[in-house]
Amino acid sequence: MSIICGIPLIECVYCLACARWAWKRCLHTAGHDSEDWGLASAEEFEPVPRLCRYILAVYEDDLRNPLWAPPEGYGINPEWVVVKRTYKDIRGHAPPYMVYLDHDHSDIVLAFRGLNMAKESDYAVLLDNKLGKKKFDGGYVHNGLFRSAVWVLEKESNLLGDLVEKYPEYTLTFTGHSLGSGVAALMTMVAVQNPEKLKNIERKRVRGYAIAPARSVSLNLAVRYADVINSVVLQDDFLPRTATPLEDIFKSLLCLPCILCLRCMRDTCISEERMLKDPRRLYAPGRLYHIVERKRFRCGRFPPVVRTAVPVDGRFEHIVLSCNATSDHAIIWIEKEAKRALELMREEDDIMEIPVQQKMERQETLAKEHKQEHKAALQRAVTLSVPHALSSFDYGTFEDHEDESAHSDGSFPDSTPENSSKKSKKKETWDELIARLFDRDESGHLIPKNITK
């Protein structure tokens, strides 16, 4: 009896529970994040590989003799490059970018490059944030990325507006990788909220593609803008999964695996309810596309499968403890695997011998399904009491206003009083937004507030 009493039962139970938790944590794979999502189709995923190529073109000094030879069918025409901004042109306000007029796909593309680890200006943009400290459209956004997005739109609004007006059948696409993905996503949101800057462009003509996205928007914005913004994540990529302030990550690059591991253990101790109720917690924006190509306890890469959804809870909340967590962030790998996944989708369609007319009908059906899925995500956000899940500024999000499930102001019947009380709030004008973020020097150039010359 004395021996039994001498066994520390509470400590044993506690140790067993911790061991079970750590074991489950270590067995968590990227496949768990999207295992319940639907499969993407070739039609909706088609832009991703070529947008990756446009992003890579921003890195090139000579587009006629590229360092990264494009795959067959994915090259760009240097004659269609409208403008290409370098670090010298942007003076540290944003990552370099390119405006490309894609006549083959009826698309006006503004593509941003990713983080240049040799440029202090890129770090200044990335590290200009602590939690989500800048408010926009009822939510929170990454301050530095948001400021860059507004600066670029102010600089290029005349050019983009002229192109939008000249080519009324073309879409306007903002895209970027890593650091550039956050600027592209927030620029999409700003353009949708201020269509007058782009000759009153319709919301349905604007698209955003965030490749290997940074967590840049609060959950309410991530869901509400899922009809215009798409995020693409390759397998174990760490950046869309970690809510660690980016300044902590990139100040500790030499110890990144340790930082990610510690953050991984810490995040799993935070309840999901607490995460959802935190209005300043940032997320990857919009609809998510997850390229899955590895399996648990299996070596090597398998034929990639692309899953897609507009999730509310379980939105890439947990870091995957994988040796590929950083390599899956590379734009080269993302382009390669996205191209491979698209080819497999097309091969499957060819095997099924789907007629052209049926493919067109499938595209229309897919658009309706995406719209319904977006509505369901908004309703779930309200059900889960996500702060500011809906806003009266959601006008234009849905075209079928006759649907009884949504009111004309974009809110749902079960919207909370907190959301309803914001209906009378006045929309911020472009001039007010500029005045909130910037000052002007004697030459009229924009200078970020709180930053000395």
C-alpha positions as CSV (number, residue, x, y, z in Angstrom):
1,M,0.0,0.0,0.0
2,S,2.8,2.4,0.8
3,I,4.4,1.6,-2.5
4,I,1.2,2.5,-4.4
5,C,0.8,5.7,-2.4
6,G,4.4,6.6,-3.2
7,I,3.7,6.7,-7.0
8,P,3.1,10.3,-8.1
9,L,-0.2,9.6,-10.0
10,I,-1.0,13.2,-10.8
11,E,2.5,13.7,-12.2
12,C,2.3,10.5,-14.3
13,V,-1.1,11.5,-15.8
14,Y,0.3,14.9,-16.6
15,C,3.4,13.5,-18.2
16,L,1.4,11.0,-20.3
17,A,-0.9,13.8,-21.4
18,C,2.0,16.0,-22.4
19,A,3.6,13.0,-24.3
20,R,0.4,12.3,-26.1
21,W,0.0,16.0,-27.1
22,A,3.7,16.2,-28.3
23,W,3.3,13.0,-30.3
24,K,0.1,14.3,-32.0
25,R,1.9,17.7,-32.6
26,C,4.8,16.0,-34.2
27,L,2.6,13.8,-36.4
28,H,0.6,16.8,-37.7
29,T,1.2,17.1,-41.4
30,A,0.3,19.6,-44.1
31,G,-2.4,17.2,-45.3
32,H,-4.3,17.6,-42.1
33,D,-4.8,21.3,-42.8
34,S,-6.9,20.7,-46.0
35,E,-8.1,17.1,-45.7
36,D,-11.7,18.2,-45.6
37,W,-11.4,20.7,-48.5
38,G,-12.7,20.1,-52.1
39,L,-10.5,19.5,-55.1
40,A,-9.6,22.5,-57.3
41,S,-10.4,22.3,-61.0
42,A,-8.1,23.1,-63.9
43,E,-10.2,26.2,-64.8
44,E,-9.9,27.9,-61.5
45,F,-6.2,27.0,-60.9
46,E,-5.1,27.8,-64.5
47,P,-3.7,31.4,-63.7
48,V,-1.4,30.2,-60.9
49,P,1.7,28.8,-62.8
50,R,1.8,31.8,-65.3
51,L,1.4,34.3,-62.5
52,C,4.4,32.7,-60.8
53,R,6.3,33.2,-64.0
54,Y,5.3,36.9,-64.1
55,I,6.6,37.3,-60.5
56,L,9.9,35.6,-61.5
57,A,10.2,38.1,-64.4
58,V,10.3,41.0,-61.9
59,Y,13.7,39.5,-60.6
60,E,15.2,39.5,-64.1
61,D,17.4,42.3,-65.3
62,D,17.0,41.4,-69.0
63,L,13.7,39.8,-69.9
64,R,15.0,38.8,-73.4
65,N,17.7,36.7,-71.8
66,P,16.2,35.5,-68.5
67,L,18.3,33.7,-65.9
68,W,15.4,31.4,-65.1
69,A,14.3,29.9,-68.4
70,P,10.5,29.7,-68.5
71,P,8.9,26.3,-69.2
72,E,7.4,25.8,-72.6
73,G,4.2,27.8,-72.9
74,Y,4.9,30.0,-69.9
75,G,7.2,32.6,-71.3
76,I,6.4,36.3,-71.3
77,N,6.5,38.8,-74.2
78,P,8.9,41.7,-73.3
79,E,6.9,43.9,-75.7
80,W,3.8,43.5,-73.4
81,V,5.7,44.9,-70.3
82,V,4.1,48.3,-69.7
83,V,6.4,49.3,-66.9
84,K,9.0,47.7,-64.6
85,R,9.8,49.5,-61.4
86,T,13.2,48.8,-59.7
87,Y,14.4,49.7,-56.2
88,K,15.7,53.0,-57.6
89,D,12.2,53.9,-58.8
90,I,10.3,53.0,-55.6
91,R,12.7,54.5,-53.1
92,G,12.1,51.9,-50.4
93,H,8.3,52.3,-50.3
94,A,7.5,48.8,-51.7
95,P,9.1,45.7,-53.3
96,P,9.9,46.0,-57.0
97,Y,7.0,45.3,-59.4
98,M,6.0,45.0,-63.0
99,V,2.8,45.9,-64.9
100,Y,2.3,43.4,-67.7
101,L,-0.4,43.5,-70.4
102,D,-1.3,39.8,-71.0
103,H,-3.2,39.9,-74.3
104,D,-3.3,36.1,-74.5
105,H,-5.4,35.9,-71.3
106,S,-7.1,39.3,-71.4
107,D,-5.4,40.3,-68.2
108,I,-3.7,43.4,-66.8
109,V,-1.2,42.1,-64.2
110,L,0.7,44.0,-61.5
111,A,3.3,41.5,-60.1
112,F,5.5,42.1,-57.0
113,R,8.7,40.2,-56.2
114,G,9.4,38.6,-52.8
115,L,11.7,39.6,-50.0
116,N,15.2,40.6,-51.0
117,M,17.4,39.7,-48.0
118,A,20.1,42.1,-49.2
119,K,17.8,45.2,-49.1
120,E,17.1,47.0,-45.9
121,S,14.0,48.7,-47.4
122,D,12.3,45.3,-47.8
123,Y,12.9,44.6,-44.1
124,A,11.6,48.1,-43.2
125,V,8.3,47.3,-45.0
126,L,8.1,43.8,-43.4
127,L,8.9,44.8,-39.9
128,D,6.7,47.8,-39.8
129,N,4.1,46.1,-37.7
130,K,3.3,44.7,-34.3
131,L,0.2,42.4,-34.3
132,G,-2.3,44.1,-36.6
133,K,-2.1,47.7,-35.6
134,K,-3.6,49.4,-38.7
135,K,-7.4,49.4,-39.2
136,F,-9.1,49.1,-42.6
137,D,-12.7,48.4,-43.5
138,G,-13.6,47.2,-40.0
139,G,-10.6,44.9,-39.6
140,Y,-6.9,45.0,-39.0
141,V,-4.1,44.7,-41.5
142,H,-0.3,44.6,-41.5
143,N,0.8,48.2,-41.3
144,G,3.9,48.1,-43.5
145,L,2.3,46.0,-46.2
146,F,-0.8,48.2,-46.2
147,R,1.2,51.4,-46.5
148,S,3.1,49.9,-49.5
149,A,-0.1,48.9,-51.2
150,V,-1.6,52.4,-50.8
151,W,1.6,54.0,-52.0
152,V,1.8,51.9,-55.2
153,L,-1.9,52.4,-56.0
154,E,-1.5,56.2,-55.6
155,K,1.6,56.1,-57.9
156,E,0.2,53.8,-60.6
157,S,-3.5,54.7,-60.5
158,N,-3.4,56.8,-63.6
159,L,-1.6,54.1,-65.6
160,L,-3.8,51.3,-64.4
161,G,-6.9,53.3,-64.8
162,D,-6.1,54.1,-68.4
163,L,-5.4,50.4,-69.1
164,V,-8.7,49.4,-67.4
165,E,-10.6,51.9,-69.5
166,K,-8.7,51.0,-72.8
167,Y,-9.3,47.3,-72.3
168,P,-12.8,47.0,-70.8
169,E,-13.0,43.2,-71.2
170,Y,-9.7,42.6,-69.4
171,T,-9.4,41.6,-65.7
172,L,-7.0,43.4,-63.4
173,T,-4.8,41.1,-61.4
174,F,-2.5,41.9,-58.4
175,T,-0.1,39.1,-57.5
176,G,3.1,38.7,-55.5
177,H,5.2,36.2,-53.7
178,S,6.1,36.3,-49.9
179,L,6.6,40.0,-49.0
180,G,5.0,40.9,-52.4
181,S,2.0,38.6,-51.7
182,G,1.0,40.8,-48.8
183,V,1.3,44.0,-50.8
184,A,-0.7,42.4,-53.7
185,A,-3.5,41.2,-51.4
186,L,-3.9,44.5,-49.6
187,M,-3.7,46.4,-52.9
188,T,-6.6,44.2,-54.1
189,M,-8.6,45.2,-51.1
190,V,-7.8,48.9,-51.4
191,A,-8.7,48.9,-55.1
192,V,-12.0,47.2,-54.4
193,Q,-12.8,49.8,-51.7
194,N,-11.7,52.7,-53.9
195,P,-12.9,51.9,-57.5
196,E,-12.9,55.6,-58.4
197,K,-9.0,55.5,-58.4
198,L,-9.2,53.0,-61.3
199,K,-12.0,54.5,-63.5
200,N,-14.7,52.9,-61.4
201,I,-13.7,49.4,-62.1
202,E,-16.2,46.7,-61.1
203,R,-15.4,44.4,-58.3
204,K,-15.8,41.3,-60.5
205,R,-12.9,42.5,-62.7
206,V,-10.4,42.7,-59.8
207,R,-8.5,39.7,-58.7
208,G,-5.6,39.1,-56.2
209,Y,-3.3,36.1,-56.1
210,A,-1.0,35.8,-53.0
211,I,1.7,33.2,-53.6
212,A,3.2,31.8,-50.4
213,P,1.2,34.5,-48.5
214,A,2.2,36.4,-45.5
215,R,-0.4,36.6,-42.7
216,S,-1.5,40.2,-43.4
217,V,-5.2,40.6,-42.6
218,S,-7.6,39.8,-39.7
219,L,-9.9,36.9,-40.0
220,N,-13.0,39.0,-40.8
221,L,-11.2,40.6,-43.8
222,A,-9.7,37.2,-44.9
223,V,-13.2,35.7,-45.2
224,R,-15.0,38.8,-46.6
225,Y,-12.6,39.3,-49.5
226,A,-12.5,35.6,-50.5
227,D,-14.4,36.4,-53.6
228,V,-11.5,38.5,-55.0
229,I,-8.4,37.3,-53.3
230,N,-6.8,33.8,-53.6
231,S,-3.8,32.5,-51.6
232,V,-1.6,29.6,-52.9
233,V,0.3,27.5,-50.4
234,L,2.7,24.7,-51.2
235,Q,2.6,21.8,-48.7
236,D,4.5,22.7,-45.5
237,D,5.3,26.4,-46.2
238,F,5.9,28.1,-42.8
239,L,4.9,31.7,-43.6
240,P,1.1,31.3,-44.0
241,R,1.0,29.2,-40.8
242,T,2.9,31.2,-38.3
243,A,1.2,34.0,-36.4
244,T,4.6,35.0,-35.0
245,P,5.2,38.7,-35.6
246,L,7.3,38.8,-38.8
247,E,9.8,41.1,-37.1
248,D,10.6,38.3,-34.7
249,I,11.1,35.7,-37.5
250,F,13.3,37.8,-39.7
251,K,15.4,39.1,-36.9
252,S,16.2,35.5,-36.1
253,L,16.8,33.9,-39.5
254,L,19.8,31.9,-38.2
255,C,17.6,30.3,-35.6
256,L,14.4,30.1,-37.7
257,P,13.9,26.3,-37.1
258,C,14.1,26.9,-33.3
259,I,11.7,29.9,-33.5
260,L,9.2,27.9,-35.5
261,C,9.4,24.9,-33.2
262,L,8.9,27.0,-30.1
263,R,6.0,28.9,-31.7
264,C,4.5,25.7,-32.9
265,M,4.4,24.4,-29.3
266,R,3.1,27.6,-28.0
267,D,0.3,28.0,-30.5
268,T,-1.1,24.5,-29.8
269,C,-1.7,25.6,-26.2
270,I,-3.9,28.5,-27.3
271,S,-7.6,27.5,-27.6
272,E,-9.2,27.9,-31.0
273,E,-11.9,30.0,-29.5
274,R,-9.3,32.5,-28.2
275,M,-7.7,32.6,-31.7
276,L,-11.1,33.3,-33.3
277,K,-12.0,36.0,-30.9
278,D,-8.7,37.9,-31.3
279,P,-9.5,40.8,-33.7
280,R,-5.8,41.6,-34.3
281,R,-4.6,38.1,-35.1
282,L,-3.6,38.1,-38.8
283,Y,-4.2,35.4,-41.4
284,A,-3.5,34.4,-45.0
285,P,-6.1,36.3,-47.1
286,G,-9.0,35.1,-49.2
287,R,-9.7,31.7,-50.7
288,L,-7.0,29.2,-50.0
289,Y,-5.4,26.7,-52.5
290,H,-3.2,24.1,-50.9
291,I,-0.8,22.1,-53.1
292,V,-0.3,18.7,-51.3
293,E,2.5,16.5,-52.6
294,R,3.9,14.6,-49.7
295,K,2.4,12.0,-47.3
296,R,3.1,11.0,-43.8
297,F,5.8,8.4,-43.3
298,R,6.4,8.4,-47.1
299,C,9.6,9.6,-48.7
300,G,9.7,11.7,-51.9
301,R,7.2,13.8,-53.7
302,F,3.9,12.4,-55.0
303,P,1.7,13.7,-57.9
304,P,0.5,17.0,-56.5
305,V,-3.2,17.5,-55.5
306,V,-4.7,21.0,-55.1
307,R,-7.4,21.4,-52.5
308,T,-9.4,24.6,-52.0
309,A,-11.8,26.2,-49.6
310,V,-12.8,29.4,-47.8
311,P,-12.2,28.1,-44.2
312,V,-13.0,30.1,-41.1
313,D,-11.7,27.9,-38.3
314,G,-8.7,25.8,-38.9
315,R,-7.2,28.3,-41.3
316,F,-3.5,27.2,-41.4
317,E,-3.3,27.7,-37.7
318,H,-0.6,25.2,-36.9
319,I,3.0,25.1,-38.1
320,V,4.1,21.9,-39.6
321,L,7.3,20.5,-38.1
322,S,9.0,19.6,-41.4
323,C,12.4,19.9,-43.0
324,N,10.6,21.3,-46.0
325,A,8.9,24.2,-44.1
326,T,11.3,26.7,-45.6
327,S,12.1,25.1,-49.0
328,D,8.3,25.0,-49.8
329,H,8.3,28.8,-49.6
330,A,10.5,29.2,-52.7
331,I,8.7,30.6,-55.8
332,I,10.7,28.3,-58.1
333,W,9.3,25.2,-56.4
334,I,5.8,26.7,-56.2
335,E,5.8,27.4,-59.9
336,K,7.1,23.9,-60.7
337,E,4.6,22.1,-58.6
338,A,1.7,24.3,-59.6
339,K,2.5,23.7,-63.3
340,R,2.7,19.9,-62.6
341,A,-0.6,19.9,-60.7
342,L,-2.4,21.8,-63.5
343,E,-1.1,19.4,-66.1
344,L,-2.4,16.5,-64.1
345,M,-5.8,18.1,-63.9
346,R,-5.9,18.7,-67.6
347,E,-4.8,15.1,-68.4
348,E,-7.7,13.9,-66.2
349,D,-10.1,16.1,-68.1
350,D,-8.7,14.8,-71.5
351,I,-9.1,11.2,-70.3
352,M,-12.7,11.9,-69.5
353,E,-13.1,13.6,-72.9
354,I,-15.2,16.5,-71.6
355,P,-16.7,18.5,-74.5
356,V,-16.0,22.2,-74.8
357,Q,-19.6,23.1,-74.1
358,Q,-19.7,21.0,-71.0
359,K,-16.4,22.7,-69.8
360,M,-18.1,26.1,-70.1
361,E,-21.1,24.9,-68.2
362,R,-18.7,23.5,-65.5
363,Q,-17.1,27.0,-65.2
364,E,-20.5,28.6,-64.6
365,T,-21.4,25.9,-62.0
366,L,-18.0,26.4,-60.3
367,A,-18.6,30.2,-60.1
368,K,-21.9,29.6,-58.4
369,E,-20.4,27.0,-56.0
370,H,-17.7,29.4,-55.0
371,K,-20.2,32.1,-54.4
372,Q,-22.3,29.8,-52.2
373,E,-19.2,28.6,-50.3
374,H,-18.2,32.3,-49.7
375,K,-21.7,33.0,-48.3
376,A,-21.4,29.9,-46.1
377,A,-18.0,31.1,-44.7
378,L,-19.4,34.5,-43.9
379,Q,-22.4,32.9,-42.1
380,R,-20.0,30.6,-40.2
381,A,-17.9,33.6,-39.1
382,V,-21.0,35.2,-37.7
383,T,-21.9,31.9,-35.9
384,L,-18.5,31.7,-34.4
385,S,-18.7,35.3,-33.2
386,V,-15.7,36.4,-35.2
387,P,-15.2,40.1,-34.4
388,H,-16.6,42.3,-37.1
389,A,-17.4,39.3,-39.3
390,L,-19.6,41.4,-41.6
391,S,-19.7,45.0,-42.5
392,S,-22.1,47.4,-44.2
393,F,-19.2,48.1,-46.6
394,D,-19.6,44.7,-48.2
395,Y,-21.7,46.1,-51.0
396,G,-21.0,44.6,-54.4
397,T,-19.7,41.4,-52.9
398,F,-22.7,39.4,-54.2
399,E,-24.6,40.1,-57.4
400,D,-27.7,38.0,-56.6
401,H,-29.3,40.4,-54.1
402,E,-32.6,38.6,-54.5
403,D,-31.2,35.7,-52.4
404,E,-33.2,35.6,-49.2
405,S,-30.2,34.5,-47.1
406,A,-28.5,38.0,-47.5
407,H,-29.8,41.5,-47.1
408,S,-29.0,44.2,-49.6
409,D,-26.3,45.6,-47.3
410,G,-24.4,42.3,-47.4
411,S,-25.3,41.3,-43.8
412,F,-27.1,38.1,-42.9
413,P,-30.2,37.8,-40.7
414,D,-28.2,36.4,-37.8
415,S,-25.6,39.3,-37.8
416,T,-24.7,40.5,-34.4
417,P,-25.7,43.9,-32.9
418,E,-22.1,44.9,-32.9
419,N,-22.0,44.5,-36.7
420,S,-25.3,46.1,-37.2
421,S,-24.3,49.2,-35.3
422,K,-21.6,49.9,-37.8
423,K,-24.0,50.3,-40.7
424,S,-24.1,54.1,-40.2
425,K,-20.3,54.4,-40.2
426,K,-19.1,56.6,-43.1
427,K,-16.7,55.0,-45.6
428,E,-13.2,56.4,-45.6
429,T,-12.4,58.4,-48.7
430,W,-9.1,58.0,-50.6
431,D,-7.9,61.5,-49.5
432,E,-8.6,60.6,-45.9
433,L,-6.8,57.3,-46.3
434,I,-3.7,59.1,-47.7
435,A,-3.8,61.7,-45.0
436,R,-4.0,59.0,-42.3
437,L,-0.9,57.1,-43.7
438,F,1.3,59.8,-45.2
439,D,2.6,63.3,-45.1
440,R,3.8,65.2,-48.2
441,D,7.1,66.9,-48.6
442,E,7.7,70.2,-50.4
443,S,7.7,68.4,-53.8
444,G,4.4,66.7,-53.1
445,H,6.0,63.2,-52.6
446,L,4.4,60.9,-50.0
447,I,6.3,60.4,-46.8
448,P,5.1,57.7,-44.3
449,K,3.9,59.3,-41.1
450,N,6.0,58.8,-37.9
451,I,9.2,58.4,-40.0
452,T,11.8,61.1,-40.2
453,K,13.7,62.0,-43.3
